[in-house]
Amino acid sequence: MHTRKISKQACQREPLILALLQQPSVEKAATSIGIYTVTAWRIWKTAEFKAGYRKAREEAYSQTVARLPPARQSPLGLR
């Protein structure tokens, strides 16, 4: 039986993505999950992270838009 070794960066990728959705900067996101800023920047540079982060942002945006009430159409000039 083969076991696949998962890198430390791979284990930190998902928590960093979630932290970046909640924090305004990479520095604050790294601090919030207990990793060094340099480590966060190294993870940020990987293609796997970029793809995962892009997908997470798209999902968050879609959920936000779905929660918005439908726009009411009214004639111009009337409120």
N, CA, C and O atoms as a DFTB+ gen file, in Angstrom:
316 C
 N C O
     1  1       0.843      -1.183       0.000
     2  2       0.000       0.000       0.000
     3  2       0.882       1.238       0.000
     4  3       1.802       1.366       0.808
     5  1       0.588       2.133      -0.908
     6  2       1.353       3.371      -1.011
     7  2       0.625       4.480      -0.267
     8  3      -0.585       4.654      -0.416
     9  1       1.361       5.212       0.521
    10  2       0.779       6.387       1.178
    11  2       1.405       7.615       0.550
    12  3       2.611       7.674       0.310
    13  1       0.580       8.564       0.300
    14  2       1.048       9.795      -0.336
    15  2       1.372      10.821       0.742
    16  3       0.539      11.132       1.593
    17  1       2.568      11.330       0.695
    18  2       2.981      12.336       1.666
    19  2       2.457      13.690       1.214
    20  3       2.697      14.113       0.083
    21  1       1.749      14.358       2.094
    22  2       1.197      15.673       1.793
    23  2       2.119      16.727       2.392
    24  3       2.483      16.658       3.566
    25  1       2.489      17.694       1.574
    26  2       3.405      18.727       2.043
    27  2       2.726      19.627       3.075
    28  3       1.501      19.727       3.142
    29  1       3.554      20.262       3.858
    30  2       3.043      21.187       4.866
    31  2       2.305      22.348       4.206
    32  3       1.284      22.808       4.718
    33  1       2.825      22.828       3.056
    34  2       2.164      23.916       2.346
    35  2       0.779      23.493       1.876
    36  3      -0.156      24.293       1.915
    37  1       0.635      22.253       1.436
    38  2      -0.668      21.778       0.980
    39  2      -1.670      21.778       2.132
    40  3      -2.848      22.079       1.937
    41  1      -1.207      21.445       3.313
    42  2      -2.092      21.448       4.487
    43  2      -2.459      22.864       4.915
    44  3      -3.514      23.079       5.512
    45  1      -1.599      23.822       4.614
    46  2      -1.846      25.212       5.005
    47  2      -2.613      25.978       3.943
    48  3      -3.074      27.089       4.202
    49  1      -2.758      25.415       2.765
    50  2      -3.395      26.110       1.645
    51  2      -4.856      26.455       1.941
    52  3      -5.258      27.611       1.813
    53  1      -5.637      25.473       2.330
    54  2      -7.071      25.690       2.570
    55  2      -7.335      26.696       3.694
    56  3      -8.142      27.607       3.512
    57  1      -6.676      26.556       4.856
    58  2      -6.884      27.566       5.899
    59  2      -6.496      28.977       5.460
    60  3      -7.134      29.952       5.855
    61  1      -5.441      29.082       4.638
    62  2      -5.029      30.401       4.156
    63  2      -6.081      30.990       3.226
    64  3      -6.365      32.186       3.289
    65  1      -6.658      30.164       2.367
    66  2      -7.722      30.642       1.472
    67  2      -8.888      31.173       2.285
    68  3      -9.397      32.259       2.008
    69  1      -9.315      30.417       3.285
    70  2     -10.438      30.864       4.127
    71  2     -10.097      32.148       4.873
    72  3     -10.930      33.046       4.991
    73  1      -8.866      32.230       5.376
    74  2      -8.450      33.435       6.104
    75  2      -8.416      34.646       5.177
    76  3      -8.783      35.747       5.588
    77  1      -7.981      34.458       3.937
    78  2      -7.922      35.577       2.989
    79  2      -9.309      36.082       2.607
    80  3      -9.466      37.249       2.245
    81  1     -10.307      35.219       2.683
    82  2     -11.672      35.661       2.412
    83  2     -12.223      36.512       3.559
    84  3     -13.190      37.253       3.385
    85  1     -11.595      36.396       4.728
    86  2     -12.076      37.113       5.909
    87  2     -11.193      38.276       6.329
    88  3     -11.655      39.181       7.024
    89  1      -9.932      38.269       5.920
    90  2      -8.977      39.291       6.348
    91  2      -8.615      40.207       5.178
    92  3      -8.660      39.778       4.025
    93  1      -8.259      41.458       5.458
    94  2      -7.972      42.417       4.379
    95  2      -6.589      42.294       3.743
    96  3      -6.344      42.918       2.710
    97  1      -5.680      41.513       4.324
    98  2      -4.336      41.420       3.756
    99  2      -3.751      40.032       3.994
   100  3      -4.223      39.274       4.842
   101  1      -2.716      39.721       3.227
   102  2      -2.024      38.442       3.395
   103  2      -1.386      38.382       4.781
   104  3      -1.395      37.333       5.425
   105  1      -0.841      39.488       5.234
   106  2      -0.193      39.525       6.540
   107  2      -1.174      39.168       7.652
   108  3      -0.873      38.338       8.511
   109  1      -2.350      39.798       7.632
   110  2      -3.345      39.537       8.676
   111  2      -3.913      38.128       8.555
   112  3      -4.200      37.484       9.564
   113  1      -4.074      37.651       7.332
   114  2      -4.567      36.291       7.127
   115  2      -3.565      35.283       7.680
   116  3      -3.952      34.326       8.351
   117  1      -2.285      35.494       7.403
   118  2      -1.244      34.590       7.904
   119  2      -1.226      34.579       9.423
   120  3      -1.171      33.519      10.047
   121  1      -1.273      35.757      10.008
   122  2      -1.272      35.858      11.462
   123  2      -2.490      35.157      12.067
   124  3      -2.380      34.501      13.103
   125  1      -3.638      35.294      11.425
   126  2      -4.865      34.713      11.975
   127  2      -4.851      33.188      11.996
   128  3      -5.549      32.574      12.803
   129  1      -4.059      32.569      11.112
   130  2      -3.987      31.100      11.118
   131  2      -2.676      30.586      11.700
   132  3      -2.427      29.381      11.716
   133  1      -1.838      31.506      12.177
   134  2      -0.626      31.113      12.881
   135  2       0.535      30.684      12.007
   136  3       1.323      29.823      12.399
   137  1       0.651      31.279      10.820
   138  2       1.818      30.996       9.988
   139  2       2.558      32.304       9.723
   140  3       2.002      33.391       9.879
   141  1       3.812      32.181       9.324
   142  2       4.602      33.358       9.008
   143  2       4.128      33.969       7.689
   144  3       3.639      33.267       6.805
   145  1       4.279      35.275       7.576
   146  2       3.896      35.983       6.357
   147  2       4.674      35.463       5.150
   148  3       4.116      35.326       4.061
   149  1       5.950      35.178       5.341
   150  2       6.782      34.659       4.249
   151  2       6.217      33.332       3.738
   152  3       6.172      33.092       2.531
   153  1       5.792      32.486       4.653
   154  2       5.195      31.206       4.266
   155  2       3.922      31.440       3.464
   156  3       3.685      30.773       2.457
   157  1       3.107      32.384       3.909
   158  2       1.866      32.698       3.192
   159  2       2.164      33.174       1.780
   160  3       1.475      32.780       0.839
   161  1       3.180      34.013       1.616
   162  2       3.541      34.505       0.286
   163  2       4.044      33.365      -0.599
   164  3       3.760      33.338      -1.796
   165  1       4.792      32.422      -0.014
   166  2       5.265      31.270      -0.801
   167  2       4.103      30.402      -1.258
   168  3       4.087      29.924      -2.393
   169  1       3.132      30.198      -0.376
   170  2       1.946      29.425      -0.747
   171  2       1.172      30.174      -1.819
   172  3       0.684      29.569      -2.773
   173  1       1.056      31.489      -1.667
   174  2       0.320      32.358      -2.601
   175  2       0.840      32.205      -4.035
   176  3       0.061      32.267      -4.986
   177  1       2.149      32.006      -4.191
   178  2       2.775      31.936      -5.506
   179  2       2.474      30.643      -6.268
   180  3       2.696      30.587      -7.477
   181  1       1.977      29.608      -5.595
   182  2       1.769      28.323      -6.265
   183  2       0.513      28.344      -7.131
   184  3      -0.463      29.028      -6.824
   185  1       0.561      27.592      -8.200
   186  2      -0.589      27.506      -9.122
   187  2      -1.800      26.866      -8.425
   188  3      -2.940      27.266      -8.660
   189  1      -1.545      25.882      -7.580
   190  2      -2.647      25.216      -6.871
   191  2      -3.390      26.196      -5.979
   192  3      -4.619      26.188      -5.915
   193  1      -2.628      27.042      -5.288
   194  2      -3.258      28.030      -4.418
   195  2      -4.071      29.029      -5.226
   196  3      -5.214      29.332      -4.883
   197  1      -3.475      29.541      -6.305
   198  2      -4.165      30.537      -7.122
   199  2      -5.484      29.992      -7.656
   200  3      -6.490      30.701      -7.667
   201  1      -5.484      28.742      -8.096
   202  2      -6.718      28.130      -8.609
   203  2      -7.752      27.968      -7.496
   204  3      -8.929      28.268      -7.691
   205  1      -7.318      27.500      -6.345
   206  2      -8.234      27.317      -5.215
   207  2      -8.788      28.626      -4.698
   208  3      -9.969      28.717      -4.362
   209  1      -7.937      29.649      -4.633
   210  2      -8.362      30.958      -4.151
   211  2      -9.349      31.600      -5.128
   212  3     -10.342      32.199      -4.714
   213  1      -9.069      31.470      -6.421
   214  2      -9.978      32.010      -7.439
   215  2     -11.356      31.344      -7.328
   216  3     -12.385      32.017      -7.383
   217  1     -11.362      30.040      -7.175
   218  2     -12.626      29.306      -7.057
   219  2     -13.388      29.736      -5.793
   220  3     -14.601      29.938      -5.839
   221  1     -12.681      29.875      -4.678
   222  2     -13.318      30.282      -3.420
   223  2     -13.908      31.686      -3.529
   224  3     -15.005      31.940      -3.031
   225  1     -13.184      32.595      -4.179
   226  2     -13.700      33.961      -4.354
   227  2     -14.937      33.968      -5.239
   228  3     -15.902      34.678      -4.956
   229  1     -14.911      33.178      -6.312
   230  2     -16.075      33.104      -7.204
   231  2     -17.291      32.550      -6.467
   232  3     -18.403      33.050      -6.636
   233  1     -17.079      31.515      -5.648
   234  2     -18.185      30.940      -4.883
   235  2     -18.726      31.939      -3.862
   236  3     -19.940      32.059      -3.694
   237  1     -17.833      32.654      -3.182
   238  2     -18.265      33.656      -2.202
   239  2     -19.057      34.765      -2.882
   240  3     -20.074      35.217      -2.356
   241  1     -18.594      35.201      -4.044
   242  2     -19.292      36.249      -4.793
   243  2     -20.675      35.760      -5.228
   244  3     -21.660      36.485      -5.097
   245  1     -20.747      34.543      -5.741
   246  2     -22.032      33.986      -6.190
   247  2     -23.025      33.892      -5.039
   248  3     -24.205      34.202      -5.202
   249  1     -22.543      33.464      -3.873
   250  2     -23.423      33.369      -2.711
   251  2     -23.910      34.747      -2.276
   252  3     -25.067      34.904      -1.886
   253  1     -23.040      35.734      -2.343
   254  2     -23.419      37.093      -1.960
   255  2     -24.473      37.640      -2.912
   256  3     -25.465      38.220      -2.469
   257  1     -24.275      37.464      -4.199
   258  2     -25.227      37.950      -5.192
   259  2     -26.565      37.238      -5.049
   260  3     -27.619      37.854      -5.206
   261  1     -26.527      35.948      -4.754
   262  2     -27.764      35.176      -4.605
   263  2     -28.596      35.673      -3.416
   264  3     -29.821      35.552      -3.425
   265  1     -27.937      36.227      -2.398
   266  2     -28.659      36.719      -1.220
   267  2     -29.258      38.102      -1.414
   268  3     -30.101      38.526      -0.623
   269  1     -28.836      38.810      -2.451
   270  2     -29.360      40.150      -2.690
   271  2     -30.828      40.072      -3.118
   272  3     -31.222      39.162      -3.848
   273  1     -31.630      41.035      -2.657
   274  2     -33.025      41.038      -3.111
   275  2     -33.086      41.400      -4.594
   276  3     -32.216      42.113      -5.094
   277  1     -34.102      40.914      -5.293
   278  2     -34.199      41.249      -6.714
   279  2     -34.419      42.750      -6.905
   280  3     -35.100      43.397      -6.110
   281  1     -33.841      43.280      -7.955
   282  2     -33.967      44.713      -8.243
   283  2     -35.386      45.001      -8.722
   284  3     -35.953      44.246      -9.511
   285  1     -35.945      46.096      -8.237
   286  2     -37.287      46.505      -8.680
   287  2     -37.135      47.414      -9.878
   288  3     -36.301      48.320      -9.886
   289  1     -37.912      47.177     -10.846
   290  2     -37.873      48.008     -12.037
   291  2     -38.943      49.083     -11.886
   292  3     -40.117      48.782     -11.668
   293  1     -38.528      50.322     -12.004
   294  2     -39.502      51.404     -11.950
   295  2     -39.221      52.354     -13.104
   296  3     -38.091      52.439     -13.586
   297  1     -40.253      53.068     -13.545
   298  2     -40.040      54.032     -14.624
   299  2     -39.042      55.099     -14.203
   300  3     -38.927      55.422     -13.020
   301  1     -38.332      55.636     -15.163
   302  2     -37.354      56.681     -14.853
   303  2     -38.044      57.900     -14.256
   304  3     -39.123      58.299     -14.693
   305  1     -37.418      58.467     -13.279
   306  2     -37.947      59.690     -12.671
   307  2     -38.922      59.422     -11.549
   308  3     -39.235      60.357     -10.812
   309  1     -39.420      58.229     -11.365
   310  2     -40.355      57.919     -10.271
   311  2     -39.638      57.095      -9.210
   312  3     -38.894      56.164      -9.517
   313  1     -39.872      57.446      -8.004
   314  2     -39.257      56.698      -6.888
   315  2     -40.272      56.339      -5.883
   316  3     -39.947      55.710      -4.875
